[in-house]
Amino acid sequence: MSALVLQSDFGLDDGAVSAMYGVAVGVDPGLRIHDVTHNIPPYDIWEGSYRLAQVLSYWPEGTVFVSVVDPGVGSDRLSAVARTATGHLVVTPDNGTLTHLDAIVGITELREIDETRHRRPGSEESYTFHGRDIYAFTGARLAAGIAAFEDVGPALDPAALVRLPITEPELADGRVTGTIDTLDVRYGSLWTSIPRTLFAQLGVGPGDRVTVRVRHHDTVVHAAGVRVPGAASALRAPLPPCA
């Protein structure tokens, strides 16, 4: 039996998350159920995509994730189960939620959920709570070993995934640029798309100074000289900006 890990934008002010837990336990009372978060801002698919990529690699291979940030519920968007290159399964609407996992980890297989077979019994007339009736139910069956990935439904081409637009970080003209993908909601830190390895190619080290500029569209909204964190080092000549 694998762990089942839930994420949503439902919050904890009503019984929506509890209902998902109840459906999963109804599939198998022995399931181990955990949470990523249920405080994704309403309908914020980007945030849901990022938080999945933030935590997935820390969970054992075979873990089943259910992510429900679904502004298109009741529409013709597809329900899917993805298998990652790390051997995890993700049950989610195909609406962009898999964007960061595909870019960072890789999606190797994708199947459409056959909603005529994989849904909570008695929920056939429900059109607005697929998180409970389809995703939690299907995720629980996968985690419990009752259903296999190959039985979920027809195979889809991973290349056809709905993807949110991502700007790749780059190093050019002595500066490195990227995007602010999200923030540390509790402590206020900004998390960028710039990997440490790319930043290191600037040739700066701990204690050196760079200029950081933050732009919103074409407008600079913040600019400051900062010292690279780490052990102190000799101050070298000023470097070109790090945008």
C-alpha positions as CSV (number, residue, x, y, z in Angstrom):
1,M,0.0,0.0,0.0
2,S,1.3,3.5,-0.9
3,A,0.8,6.8,0.8
4,L,-2.0,9.1,-0.4
5,V,-1.1,12.8,-0.4
6,L,-3.8,15.4,-1.0
7,Q,-3.5,19.0,-2.1
8,S,-6.3,21.5,-2.9
9,D,-7.5,25.1,-2.9
10,F,-10.5,24.1,-0.6
11,G,-9.2,25.5,2.6
12,L,-10.2,24.1,6.0
13,D,-13.2,26.3,6.8
14,D,-15.8,23.7,5.7
15,G,-16.0,20.0,5.2
16,A,-14.6,19.6,1.7
17,V,-11.3,18.2,2.7
18,S,-12.9,16.0,5.3
19,A,-15.2,14.6,2.6
20,M,-12.1,13.7,0.5
21,Y,-10.6,11.9,3.5
22,G,-13.9,10.1,4.1
23,V,-14.1,8.8,0.5
24,A,-10.5,7.6,0.7
25,V,-11.0,5.8,4.0
26,G,-14.1,4.2,2.5
27,V,-12.0,2.7,-0.2
28,D,-9.5,1.2,2.4
29,P,-9.5,2.1,6.1
30,G,-5.8,1.2,6.2
31,L,-4.7,4.0,3.9
32,R,-2.1,6.5,5.1
33,I,-3.4,9.9,4.1
34,H,-1.3,13.1,4.3
35,D,-1.5,16.7,3.0
36,V,0.7,19.0,0.9
37,T,-1.6,22.0,1.7
38,H,-5.2,23.0,1.3
39,N,-4.4,26.7,1.3
40,I,-3.6,27.1,-2.4
41,P,-5.3,30.4,-3.4
42,P,-8.6,29.7,-5.0
43,Y,-8.2,28.7,-8.7
44,D,-4.4,29.4,-8.6
45,I,-3.3,26.6,-10.9
46,W,0.3,28.0,-11.0
47,E,0.6,27.8,-7.3
48,G,-0.7,24.3,-7.2
49,S,1.7,23.2,-9.9
50,Y,4.7,24.7,-8.0
51,R,3.8,23.2,-4.6
52,L,3.6,19.7,-6.1
53,A,7.1,20.1,-7.6
54,Q,8.3,21.5,-4.3
55,V,7.5,18.3,-2.3
56,L,7.1,15.4,-4.6
57,S,10.7,14.2,-4.7
58,Y,10.8,13.9,-0.9
59,W,8.1,11.2,-0.9
60,P,8.9,7.5,-1.6
61,E,8.5,6.1,-5.1
62,G,5.0,4.9,-5.6
63,T,3.4,7.7,-3.5
64,V,0.0,8.8,-5.0
65,F,-0.7,12.5,-5.1
66,V,-4.2,14.0,-5.6
67,S,-4.1,17.7,-6.6
68,V,-7.4,19.6,-7.0
69,V,-7.2,23.2,-8.1
70,D,-10.0,23.0,-10.7
71,P,-11.6,26.2,-11.9
72,G,-12.9,24.2,-15.0
73,V,-14.8,21.6,-13.0
74,G,-17.9,20.6,-14.9
75,S,-16.3,21.6,-18.3
76,D,-14.7,19.4,-20.9
77,R,-11.2,19.6,-19.3
78,L,-9.8,16.1,-18.9
79,S,-9.3,14.2,-15.6
80,A,-5.9,12.4,-15.7
81,V,-3.3,10.4,-13.8
82,A,0.3,11.1,-14.6
83,R,3.3,8.9,-13.9
84,T,6.5,10.8,-13.2
85,A,10.1,9.8,-14.1
86,T,10.6,9.3,-10.3
87,G,7.8,6.7,-10.1
88,H,5.1,8.8,-8.4
89,L,1.5,9.1,-9.6
90,V,-0.5,12.3,-9.7
91,V,-4.3,12.4,-10.0
92,T,-5.5,15.8,-11.2
93,P,-7.4,17.7,-13.8
94,D,-5.3,18.3,-16.9
95,N,-5.3,22.1,-16.6
96,G,-1.7,23.0,-16.1
97,T,-1.2,21.5,-12.6
98,L,1.5,19.2,-14.0
99,T,3.5,22.1,-15.5
100,H,6.4,22.2,-13.0
101,L,6.6,18.5,-12.5
102,D,6.9,18.0,-16.2
103,A,9.6,20.6,-16.5
104,I,11.6,19.6,-13.4
105,V,11.0,15.9,-12.9
106,G,9.4,14.7,-16.2
107,I,6.1,13.1,-17.0
108,T,6.7,9.7,-18.6
109,E,3.1,8.4,-18.9
110,L,-0.4,9.9,-18.9
111,R,-3.8,8.4,-18.8
112,E,-7.3,9.9,-18.9
113,I,-9.5,8.8,-16.1
114,D,-12.5,6.8,-17.3
115,E,-15.1,8.6,-15.2
116,T,-17.8,6.0,-16.0
117,R,-15.8,3.4,-14.0
118,H,-13.6,5.4,-11.6
119,R,-15.8,7.5,-9.4
120,R,-17.5,7.2,-6.0
121,P,-20.6,5.0,-6.3
122,G,-23.8,7.1,-6.2
123,S,-22.0,10.2,-7.5
124,E,-23.1,9.9,-11.1
125,E,-25.2,13.0,-11.0
126,S,-22.5,15.1,-9.2
127,Y,-20.8,17.6,-11.5
128,T,-19.1,20.1,-9.1
129,F,-17.1,18.1,-6.6
130,H,-14.8,15.9,-8.7
131,G,-12.1,16.3,-6.0
132,R,-14.2,14.1,-3.8
133,D,-16.1,11.9,-6.3
134,I,-13.4,11.2,-8.8
135,Y,-9.9,12.3,-7.7
136,A,-9.9,11.2,-4.1
137,F,-11.7,8.0,-5.0
138,T,-9.3,7.1,-7.9
139,G,-6.3,8.2,-5.9
140,A,-7.3,6.0,-3.0
141,R,-7.8,3.0,-5.2
142,L,-4.4,3.4,-6.8
143,A,-2.7,3.9,-3.4
144,A,-4.5,0.8,-1.9
145,G,-3.5,-1.3,-4.9
146,I,-7.1,-1.9,-5.8
147,A,-6.6,-0.3,-9.2
148,A,-3.5,-0.3,-11.4
149,F,-2.3,2.7,-13.4
150,E,-2.9,0.8,-16.6
151,D,-6.6,0.3,-15.7
152,V,-7.4,4.0,-15.1
153,G,-8.3,4.7,-18.7
154,P,-6.9,5.3,-22.2
155,A,-3.3,6.4,-22.6
156,L,-2.7,10.0,-23.6
157,D,0.4,11.5,-25.2
158,P,2.4,13.4,-22.5
159,A,3.4,15.9,-25.1
160,A,-0.3,17.0,-25.2
161,L,-0.4,18.0,-21.5
162,V,-1.9,21.4,-20.8
163,R,1.1,23.5,-19.8
164,L,1.3,26.9,-18.2
165,P,3.8,29.3,-19.9
166,I,7.3,29.1,-18.2
167,T,10.2,31.5,-18.9
168,E,13.4,29.6,-18.8
169,P,16.2,31.3,-16.8
170,E,19.3,32.3,-18.8
171,L,22.8,33.7,-18.5
172,A,23.7,36.3,-21.0
173,D,25.8,39.5,-21.1
174,G,27.2,38.9,-17.6
175,R,23.8,38.7,-16.0
176,V,21.4,36.0,-15.0
177,T,17.6,36.4,-15.4
178,G,14.7,34.4,-14.3
179,T,11.2,34.7,-12.8
180,I,9.9,34.9,-9.3
181,D,7.8,31.7,-9.3
182,T,6.3,32.0,-5.8
183,L,7.0,33.2,-2.3
184,D,7.6,31.7,1.1
185,V,4.1,32.5,2.4
186,R,5.1,32.4,6.1
187,Y,8.5,34.2,6.0
188,G,8.3,36.4,2.9
189,S,11.3,35.1,0.9
190,L,11.0,35.2,-2.9
191,W,11.7,31.9,-4.7
192,T,13.1,32.4,-8.2
193,S,13.4,30.0,-11.2
194,I,17.2,30.6,-11.2
195,P,19.1,27.5,-10.2
196,R,22.2,27.7,-8.1
197,T,24.3,26.1,-10.8
198,L,23.4,28.8,-13.3
199,F,24.0,31.6,-10.8
200,A,27.4,30.1,-10.0
201,Q,28.4,30.6,-13.7
202,L,28.4,34.4,-13.0
203,G,31.7,33.8,-11.2
204,V,30.6,35.3,-8.0
205,G,31.2,33.8,-4.6
206,P,30.2,34.2,-0.9
207,G,30.6,37.8,0.2
208,D,30.7,39.3,-3.3
209,R,28.2,42.0,-4.3
210,V,25.7,42.0,-7.1
211,T,22.9,44.2,-8.1
212,V,19.4,42.7,-8.0
213,R,16.6,44.2,-10.1
214,V,13.0,43.1,-9.9
215,R,10.8,44.0,-12.8
216,H,7.0,43.9,-13.3
217,H,6.6,43.7,-17.0
218,D,9.0,46.5,-18.2
219,T,9.0,48.5,-15.0
220,V,11.7,48.1,-12.3
221,V,9.9,47.9,-9.0
222,H,13.0,47.1,-6.9
223,A,16.7,47.5,-7.3
224,A,19.4,47.0,-4.6
225,G,23.0,46.0,-4.2
226,V,23.3,42.8,-2.1
227,R,26.1,40.6,-0.8
228,V,26.0,37.0,-1.8
229,P,25.3,34.9,1.3
230,G,28.0,32.7,2.7
231,A,31.5,33.0,4.2
232,A,33.1,36.4,3.8
233,S,35.4,36.9,0.9
234,A,37.5,39.7,-0.6
235,L,35.3,42.4,-2.3
236,R,36.0,42.4,-6.0
237,A,35.1,45.0,-8.6
238,P,31.4,45.7,-9.0
239,L,29.7,43.2,-11.3
240,P,27.0,43.7,-13.9
241,P,23.4,43.4,-12.7
242,C,21.7,40.2,-11.8
243,A,18.2,40.9,-13.0
